[in-house]
């Protein structure tokens, strides 16, 4: 908007995001369901909201695309089961491999819900999911912390699908192919925003 000389405040952008973001995120999620990777990396990060610990659970595929984000007040098997069920519902299929850190709740939940899925638990293998928390951490600092669990869940459920659309993996891609993919992503974004 700055290109044609239109300037808007941060508050206006925030209100637009609250009004239209959910629709855009749902459209993007609908188009990408079933086409993302079959190797799931799961991880959790602590988020302090009004002095209480909450857990931000991330599920990421092998290419770094965020499959699901869930904010919960617990870090136990029940919380992991809720995340996995939400993932299965959203993806429509179970993964080939599930990679986590050393938290034992992952293994217990996987045994109950998806016993046939290959499971790997290792701190070093889960860097893909660990890195997926970084953009939210940066936004948390910019926004001077999140105010409530509900607002955080609403924010990340809009932010992550839109980020997935414009995020293009850089590994093994030539610069010309990267520009083509970037252009296709921007055309798709323009299509969503015009509808």
C-alpha positions, 0 to 999 in steps of 0.5 A: 500500500505504501507504493501508491502513496497510501499510508495506514496505521498499525491499528488499521492493519490489525483490525483488517487482519482480524476481519479478513485474516481468518477467511484468507487463512482458511482458504490457504489451509483448504488448498494446501491440505493433503499436499504437505509432507508426510514427516511430522516434527512436533515440538512445544515452547513455553509462552508466558501469558499474564504470569502463567505458563502456557505451551505453544505446540508446533507441528511442522513437515520436513520442508518447514511448513507449519501444519498446526499450531495449538496453545494449551495450558498443559504439557502432558499426554492429554495435550499431545493427544489433542494436538495429534487429533487436530493434525489428523483431522486437518491433514486427513492422513497419518504421517509416515514418520513422527519426530519429536524431542525427548518429552515422553508424552509424545510417545505415549500419545502416539502409541494410543492414536497412531501405533503403526507410525514410525517414531523417532525421538532425538533432540538433534533431529527435531531442529526443524520444529525448534526453528519454527518457534522463532518467528512467533518469538520475534512477534512476541517481543514486538507485541510486548507479550501476548495478552491471552491464550485465546488471542494468541491461538487466534493470531497464530492460526491466521499467521501460520497459514499465510506465512506458509503461502509466502515461505519458499524453501531455499535449499536446492533451488536455483534463484530463477526457480525461486523467483518463479515460486515467489511470483506464483505465491504472490499471484495466489495471495492476490487471488485470495485477497480479491475474492 
